[in-house]
Amino acid sequence: MKYFEKLEQFNMTNAYKFLDYYNELDLLLAKALNQADYVSFRDKVRDLSGKNAVIKRYRDDLFQLGNLRNAIAHQTKGGAPIAEPFEETVKLIQKILEEFKNPKRVIPAFQFEVFTVTPDTPLINLLQEMKTQNFSQAPILDHDGKVIEVVSTNTISRWLIAEYENQLIDLTAAKISDLMPHVETKENYALISRNTTVYEAAEIYLKKSKEKKSQLDCLIITQNGKPTEKLMGIVCIEDIAPYLMD
C-alpha cells in the first residue's frame, strides 16, 4: 500500500487525524503491555503481536504506519508536517484502533439457533433440516447434552458410498449412529467461548487444523467453550476466512 505523498500545497486535516489516532493507539499499546517507561511504537507492536490477535493481524501495516508517523511528526515545513496521508491510510489506522479497543467477537457475530442431533436421530430428519436451513454441519450430542462429534455432508457422502457398495442403502431406517464410523477425522472441531474475538477464532482454526492435519469442520461456540454448555453458534471456514492472516 502507498501510505503517503508529499504535497507543496496541502490540507492538514488528514495529517492531524492520523496523528490523533496514532497517539491514542500508542497509549493503548503501552497500557496493554503495562509499560511505564518509553518504548518505541515498533517495539510495542512487536511485543504485543505475540499476545493480541488484532495486533498480530495488522503487524506489518502498523510497522509502516509507524514509519509514516515519524515522517509526519519529524519533517516539517514552517512548523507543519510535509507528509500528508491518503484518506485510505487514515481509515486504516482508525480501523485498527477501533478493532483494538472493541474487537469483534464471535457472539453476536455468529450467533444463531444451532440444529443438533443425537446418535438416535433419524438421518432423514437431518437431511430435511440441511435442505431447509441450508447448513452443512451438525453437532452430535450424547444423552447428557455433551458434544461428542460433528456430522457433515462429507460424512453423509462417505456413508452413502459405503452403503451403495454393500447395496444396503435405506435412508428411512438409517440413524446418525450409522454415520459416526464414517467421520473422516474424529473430533474434527474445536469449542470456543462466546468472548473469543474473530481474529482469535481464526488463529484457533488454523492451529487446530494443523494439529489435526485436516481442515476443521467448524468451531462450536458456547458460553465458556465447554462441551456441556448450550450451543450458541457455529463458525465455518467460510465465516472465518476474512479474518485469517494473509
N, C-alpha and C positions, 0 to 999 in steps of 0.2 A: 504494500500500500504506500502511495506517495503521501507523506504526512504534512508537509508544509511547503509554502512557496514564499519567496521574498518579493515584496512589493515596494515600489518607490512611493506610491501613494496608497495608503491603506486605511481600512476601517479597523479600529482596535477592539471591536466587540468580541470577535472570536478569540483573540488572544487573552483577554481578561476572563472570559467564560472558561476557557481551557485552564488557566491558572487557578481559578476558584475550585474547579472540580479536582484538579491535580492536588492542590494543597489539602483539601478535605480528605481525599483518598490517602495521601501521605500520612496524615494524622491518624486515620483509622488503622492503617497498616502497623504503625508504631504501637498503637493501643493493643491491637490483636497479638502483637509479639511481646507486649509488656516491656517495651524499651523506653527507658528514661533518657539515656544518652543519645547523642547524634549517631545515626546510622544512615548511610546513603539509601536513596529510594531503590536503587538497583539491588542492594543487599537485602532490603526488606522484602522485595518481590521474590528474590531467590530463596530466602529463608521460609517465607510463608507459602511458597508454591508446593512445598512438601507437606503442608498441613491443611491447606484450603483449596478445595476443588475449583472454585471460581478463579482464584489467582493462578492456579496451575493451568487452567484452560486458556487464560489470556497472558501468560507469562511473556511470550515473545513480543506481543503488542505492547505490554507495559514497559519492557526494556526500551522500545523505540519511542514510546510516549515520554519516557524519562529523558531521553536524548533531546526530544523536541522541547521539553520544558526548559532544559539548560540553554538551548538556542534562543528561546523567547526571553528568559529571565536575564541572561548574561550578555546578550548582544543587543545594544540599544542605540537609538539614533535620537539625540535630543531628549534622552530620558524615556523614550518609548521603544518597545520591542520592534525589531525589524523583521521578525518571523511571524507571519500570520497563518494560523492553522486553517485548513479546509473545514468546511461545515461538517463533513463526514467524520473528521478526526475529533471534533468537539463532541459529536454524538457518540462516538466510540468510547471516549473516556467517561462520558456521562453514563453510558450503559454499564460499563464495568463498575463504576461507583455504585450505581443503584443495585446491581446484582450482588455486589459485595455486602451492601447494607441490608438488603432484603432479598436474599436468594430465593428463587422459585423452588418450591417443594413439591414432592410427588403427590401430596394431598394439599390442596384440592385439584392439582393439575390432572391427575389420572384417576380421580375418584368416580366410581360407578358401582352399581349392584353386580356383584360377581356371581355368575352361574356356576354352581359346584355340583359334583356327583359323588356317589359312594360306590364301592365295588359292586353293590347290588342294583345300581341304577340300570335300567334297560338301555342298551345302546341307541335304540330308536329315539328315545327321549332326548339324548344328547344331540343326535343328528338333526332333529327337528329344531332344537334351540339354536344350534350353529347356523342353520339356514335362516331362521327368523331374525336372530340377533346379530348375525354376521361376525362371529368370532372364531378363532382357530385353536384356542387352548382352554382347558377347564381343569381346575384343581380337583384332585380326588381326596375326599376326606374319609377318615375312618369313622367308626360309630361314636367316637367321643368328640368328633368335630375337628380333629387334628389333620393338617395337611400331610399326606403321605406320598403323593406323586402328582404329576400333571399329565393329562392325556391330551394329545394334539391331533390335528388332521393327519400328520405324518404317522402317528401311532395307528390310527384307523386304517391308513393305506397299507401299512405293514401287516396288520391283522387280516385285511381283505386278501392280500396276495397269498398269505399262508393258508387261509381257508379255501381259496379258489384252487390252490394246488392240491388240497386234500378233498376238494369237491364237497365242502361242508358248510357253505355259506347259508346262514339263516339269520337275517337281521332281526327278525321278530323275537327270537329266543336269546340272542346274544346280550350279555351284560358287560359292564365296564371291567369286571374282574377278568373276563376273557381277553380283553385288550392289554391288560397290565404286563403280561410277559413279553409284549411286543414293543414296549417303550424302548426307544433306541439307546438312550443314555439315562440311567437311573438317577432319580432326584435331580433332574436337569432344570433346576430352578433355584432361585435364592429368595429369602424372605428379607424384607427391609421395613423399617419403621416409617410411619407417616411423616416424620420430621426430616427424612432424608431429602437433600436437595437434588435437583435434576442432574447436576454435574456429578455429585457423589454417586447417584444411581448409575450413571454412565460408566464411572470408574469400577463400580461393583460388577456391572455387567461384563466388562472386559476382563477383570481379574478372575471372576468365577468361570467364565468361558475358557480362559487359559488353563485354569486348574482342571477343568473337566475335559479339556482338549476337544471341546464341542461347543458350538454356539448355544447359549442358554435358550430354553423355550420362552422364559419370562421371568420377571421379578414380581413377587407377590407382596402386596402392601398390607400390613396390619398395624395396630396401634404402636407396638414396640418391636415388631419384627419377630414375633414368636408364632410358632405353628398352631398353637391352641387358641389364638385370638381371632376375632371376627375379621374376615377378609374385607378390605376397604377398596381395593382396586388392583389392577394388573398392568404392568409395563412390559411391552414387547419391543423388539429391536426397532420396529418402525417408529415407535413412540420416542425412543431414546436416541435415535440416530443423529438428530440435530445437535445434541449435546456431547457427542463423542469427540475426542481430541482429533484434530486434523492430522 
